[in-house]
Structure formats: structure tokens, C-alpha cells
Amino acid sequence: MIRSIAHNPPRLRVLHVLHSLDCAGTERLACDLMLALGEQVESAAVCLDRQGPLAARLREAGLEVRCTQRRPGVDLRQIPRIAAIIRRFRPHVLHCHQYTPFFYGGLAALGSPGVRVLFAEHGRHFPDRVSRKRRLFNRLLDARAGKVTAVCDFTRRSLVANEGLCARRIEIIPNGIDLEPFDRLPDRAAARARLGLPDRADVIVHVGSFRPIKDHPTALRAMAMVLARRPAAVLVCAGEGPQLSACQTLARQLRIERAVRFLGRRDDVPAILAAGDLALSSSLCEAHSLAMLEAMAAGCPVVATRVGGVPETVPDGRTGLLVGPQDPHAMAQALITLLEDDGRRAAMSRAAAEHVRTHFSNRTMHQRYLDIYRRLSAGAAR
């Protein structure tokens, strides 16, 4: 149970509403935000669907987590359940991550006028289709939101064009990552030895869950073409998901299983990236990918699909190369181009690391969210 808060609380209180606390990008960002702001903000979390492994991390730090067990479809039971938690926790700000948590959280907060709502959109569904009824209903929710944020301009434009939200109310807060692990990476030889990779191999790293939107089959088909030119190449895949078994089968059908390492879910992604020459993303849609930021922070130039917010994340020709989606030929050619040009790859490696350190620190991101919390709570007090 989330405890009631005594009168005259010493800190700002923020209640986060999420789908879950799985080990995915949005959930990692929310978890890190709650932990990083622990001295300034008292946080708690509500998961609509399930708790997930990051819930234990929050509880270990003394934060409270609840799950409201949402049913498929529109589950109106969520509204009174979240409203009851709001009444007990008495937050100054309700931080809703993604649209569905905003839908339920915004409605639940209608009975608590002193609570300001922050809707943070971290990405978009693919394909991104919104009904006319939902667009009309969004006007009510937009008016209820004290603030709307988007992780990149692609996401902001999608909220305006598809959801019908007001453009001038949306603030862009780019994702940021913890740079400290990338300041103490193992050297390449040690990183490769740890993974059992040949020292002279061309190592391409793909980090992402095995879901349709990540389009691993295109990456595998591209890898088959790379191997025809670079037989010492190895594709290292970190992640798990419903399509993992099918991708393992595809690798066997393509006769490249010897050159593909499926590592499953890993908590040591920086060390894996330290072993890489290049990073690869084959997604059909991305907003502002943490995996790409981490790859660049590790000095890995990125070959990625030119979709969504990827051009905002990876400057084409400077920190990587972008290609069209579902085009294994173009993807393979981009990989081969960089693998065969050591000088260009080294220049991109330096530019990628500098780009992330200049623009995408999580400390900057955390401070910007804290500033919004303070502005919202001050507005509610007035």
C-alpha cells in the first residue's frame, strides 16, 4: 500500500504512472529519474499492466510501487483505482509516461484539482493511427495536462498531427543516458575476450528486444550479405522477446548461425558495445533511442534505419550512416562501407562519443524534468 503523507511534507511529491517497470527504454528512464531525484522529490510508481524487474530496484531504494492490473481494452476500473492512490499519496505532480497511462491518470486526477498532470510521450506506435473519437477526447485530456513533453521533434509532430494536441504546449526534452559507465569501458581486446569473440573479427552490435518493430530479420539478411564480403564479421544481438526463436531459426536458414551471437537480455550493454566496431539498428520506427545513444557513447558508429526520430539522434554521415527501412541491401552496403574504411570509422567513433556527451547527458534531462515539476507544483499552489 502507498502510505498516506503527513501534513507539511518536506519534499515535492511525484506519482509516476507507467505501463510497467520492464527493462525497456521508457521504463529505464522513469526508474533512473525517480532514483536520481531522490533527494529533491519523493516518488512512487503505479504500473497499469505488470510490475516488471525494475520494480525491485525501486523498492530496494525505499520507493513504493503498485500495480492496478489493467484488463485488455478500455478498463474503466483503472480510474477509481488510480484515484484512490492519488488520494493516499497526495502528489503535487502526476507524471504519466505514454498515452495510455495519461488517459487513465488524467481522468483519475479530475477529482483532485490540486494535482498537476505531466504527460510525457517517449515514442509512438507503428503504424501510428488514431481514431477521430480519440482525437476529440484528447481535447479534454490536453486541457487537463499541466504540461506535455516529447523526447524529440518527431514525437512532438506526431502528437500534433495524430493526437490533435496543441503544438505550443509541447516541450521537447531529449532522452539522456548515464555517461559514467562509458568513461570506464574495458579495452576492446578484453571486451572481446570476455564475450569469446575473435580479436580480429568485424563485430557489429545490435541491442534491442525481439519484437516486430525492431525488424531483426532485415538485420540478419543484411548480415548474410556482409559475410559474403567480410567473412570474419560477427553480429552480436543483445535482447530478448517473442521473436527471438524465429530469428534464431532464420539465422540457421540463412546459414549464418556461426556468425550470430544471441546473448539474451543483458545488464552489461556498455561492456558489450566496447567490443564492437559498429552498432546496428533495423527498426521500423524509433523515437529517441537509448540503444543508439549508448552505442555512440561507447564510440560505435551507428548504421540505422532512417525512421522517426533517428535522424535527430544520429547525424547522418557524421556519427553513422542511415538507410531506408526493410532494405537489407542498403544496410549491408553501409556496414561494409564503414568496415572497409578504418579512417572514416575512427573519425565517426570520436564524433559519436562527443555528440552524446555534449547533447544527451541524463543529468541535463533529470534537471529539466525537475524544473517542470517545480513549475507545475508552484502553479497548483497559486
N, C-alpha and C positions, 0 to 999 in steps of 0.2 A: 504494500500500500504506500502511495506517495503521501508523506506526512503533511499535516497542516502546518502553516508557517505562523510563528508568533507575531504579535504586533511589533511595529517599528523594526522591520528586518534590516540587517546591516548591509545587505548587498542587493544588487539588481537580480531579479529572478527571471529566467527564461525557460519556457517549456517547449521542447522540440518535438515535432510530430513528423514521423517518417513511416515509410512502408515497413522497414525492418532495420536491423543492425547487422546485415550480412557484410561480408568483406568486399564490397563494391565501392566504386568511386564516391558516389554521393554519401554513402554511409560512413566511409572512412573520413571524409571531410567533416561531416557533422560530429563524429566522435572526437576527432582531433580538436575541433573548435571548442567543444564542451570542456575538454581536459585543459586546453591551453589557457582558457579564460577563467579557470577555477578560482583564482584569487579575486577577480572582479565580479564574477557572475555565479550565482547559484543556479545550476542547471538540472533538469530532469528530462526524461525521454518517454514518449508514447509511441509504440510500434503498432501499426494497424494490422499487419498480417502475421508476423512472427518476430521473435526477438533476434536470433542470429548470434554468431560468435562474438561480435563486438560488445554485446550487452554485458558479458562477463568482465570485459576490460573497464567499462564504466562503473560497474558495481564495485570492483576492486578499488576504484578511486573514490568510493563513497557516494556515487550518484545513483539515483533511483530510476528504474526502468519498468514500465508497464506495457502490456500487450492487450489490445482490445479485440483481437481475434475477428477480423473482418471476414464476412462471407463474400463469395463471388457476386458480382453485380453490384447494384446500389444497395448498400446495407445501412438503412436509416438508424439502426441500433447504435451505430458509431457516435452519432451526435450526442445523445444523453450520456454515453459512457465518457466521452472526452470532456463534456461539460462538467461532469462530476469531478473529474481530475483537475480541471481548471479551478473549480471552487475550492478544492482542498489545497492545491499548491499555490494558488493566488499569484500567478506570474504577472510581471509587468508586460512581457512580450511573449507571444505565441509564434515560434519560428517554424513554419511549415515548409518542409522540403519536398518539392514536386507538387504537381497539380492535385492528385487525389488527396494527400494529406491536407492541402489547402482547402479543398472542397469541404471535407468533414470538419477540419479545425476551424475554418472561418464560420461555418454555421453554428458549431458548438460555442464559439465565442460571442455570438449575438446576445446571449443573456448576461454577458459580463462586459459592460461598456468600458470599464477601466482597463481592459486588456487590449493592447495594440497587436495587430497581426502583421507578420512579415512573411510574405510568400517568396520563397527562393526557388527559382527554376534552374535546375542543373543540366537539363538536356531536353530532348524531345523524342517522342515515339517515332517509329518509322514503319510504315508511312504515316505522316502527320496529318490526320483527318479529324476535324471537329465538326459536330452537328450544329445546325442553326439554333436548336434549342439550347445547347450548351453555351454557345456564344451569347445568347440573350441572358442566360442565367449568370454568366460571367460578369455582367454589369453590376449585379448585386454584390458579388464577391469582390470585384475590383474596388467598389466603393467602401467595402468593409476592410480591405487591406490598408494598413497604415503605410506599407512600403512593399514594392515588388523589386526583386533583384534577378539578374540573369548573369550567367557565367561568361557570356561572350555576346557579340553583336548578332551572330546568327540566332542565338536563343531569344534575344530581345525582339528581333524582327519576326520570329515565329510566334511569339506571344501576341504581337500586334496583329499580324496577318491572319493567324489561325484561331486565336482565342478572343480576339476583339478587345484586348486590353489597351489602356491608354499609354501611348509611347512615352509621354513626358513623365510618367510616374515610375518608369522602369530604370533602375540604376544598374550599370554593369560592374560586377565585382568578379574579376577573373579568378579562377582556381589558383591555389598556390600549394607548394609542397615543402616539406621539411628538408632543407638543404644539408643539414649536418651529416646524415649518413653518406652523402656524396662527397664530403670533404675528407673521408677516411676510407675510401674504397681499397680493396686489395688490388695488387698489380695484376695485369692481365694473365700472366703465367700462373699465378697462384689461384686466380678465379677459375681458370680453365681446368687446372688440375683437380680442384675441388669438385667440379662437375664431370670429371672424366672425359674432357674434350681434348682433342689433339692440339698441341701448341700452334701448329701451322695451318689449322683449319680456318676457313672463312665462316665466322659464326654470326648468324642472323637471329635476333631475339624477338619473339612475338609474345607480348604479355596481354592477356585478355581472356575473359570467360568464354567457354564454348557455347555460344548462343548464335542463332541465325544472323543477328545484326552484325556480328563480328566477322562473318563470312570467311572462316578459316579455309573452306575448300578452295577459294581463289588463291590464298597464300600457298597452299600445298601444290596446286597446279603450277603456280609461278616457280616454286622451289624445284619442281621436276625439270623445268626449263633451265634454271640456273645451274643445276647439276650437270647438264649436258655440256656446259661451257666451263664450269668450275667444279670438278668432281670432288674436291676436298671440302665443299661447303656443308654446313650443318645448320639446320633450323631448330632452335630451342624454343619450345612452347610452354609457357607458364600459365596455368589456369585450369579450371575445371568447369563442368557444365553439361547440359543434356546432350550436346552434340559431340562430346569427346570420343565416345566409342565409334561413331560414324566416321569421324576424321581419322581415327587410327585405322579403320578399315580402308578408307580412301588412300591413305599413305601406302598401305600394302598393295592396293590395286595399281597405284602409280609406280610401284616398285622403288619407292624412296624411303622405306621404313628404316633402313640403316642410317639415313642421314637426317632423321627427325627424332628429336628427344621430347617426349611428352612428360613434363615434370609434375603435373597436377598443381594444386593450389600451393603457393609458396609465400613465406613471410620474409624471404631474403632477396627480394627483387633487386635492390641495388647491387648486391654481390653477383647476381646472375648477369645483370647488364654490364658489369665490369669485365665480363668475359667476352662481350660482343664486339663485333666490328660495326654492325648496323642494327637498327631496330626496324621492325616491320609492323604496319597496321593495315588490315584489309577491310576495315569496317564499311558498312553501307551507310552509316550515319554516325557522327560523333558531334558532341558539343565542344567541350574544352577538356580534352583527355588527360587524365593524370598519368596514364601509362606513357604518353608521348613526352610529357614534362619530365618524368623520371628518366626516360631514355636520354633525353638531351642533357639533363643534369649530369648523367654518367658519361657524357662525351660521345654518345652514339648518335650519328646522323640518322634521320628517320626517313624511310620510304613509306609513304602513306597514301591512302585514297583521298582525292580532293572532294570531300563531302563536308556538309555542315560547317562547324567552326574550325575545321582542321587548318585552313589557310591562315586563320588568326593565330593558331598555335605554332605551326611550323612554317616559317617564311620559306617559300619555295625557292630552291637554288642557293639558299644561304645556310640553313640548318638541316636541309634534307631535300628530297625530291617528291613531288606529288604527282599522282597518276589518276586516271579515271577509275571508278568503282567497277568491280566484276570484270577486270581486264587483266588476266594473268600474263599476257604477252608484254604489256606495258610495264607491269610490276616487275617481271623478270628482267627486262631491259634496264630499268632504273637500278635494280640491285647489282646487276653485272657492271653497269657503268661506274658505280661507286667502288665496287670491289676491285676493279681493274685500274683505278686511279688513286694511288696512295696519297698523293699530294692534295688532291681535292677533298678526299675523305678526311684527312687530318685537319684541313682548314675548316671544314664543316663541323668537325668534332669540337674545335676550340670555339667556334661561333655559337654552337648549340649550348654548350655549358655556360657561356657568358650571357646568352639570351635569357636563359631560365633564371640565372642569378640576378639579373637586372630587373626582370619584369614579374617573376612568378614565385616570390617567396611567400610561404604560408604566414609569416609574421605580418606582412602587409595585409593579407586577406583577413586575418583574425582581427587586426586593428580596425579595419573598415566595417566589419560586422559589429564590433563593439561600439563604434561610433553610431551606427544605426540604432542599436539597442538603446543607447543613451538618449538619442534624439526622440525616439518613439516614446520612451518612458517619460521624458520631460514633457512631451506633448500631451500624453494622457493625464499627467499631473495638473497641467494647466486647464 
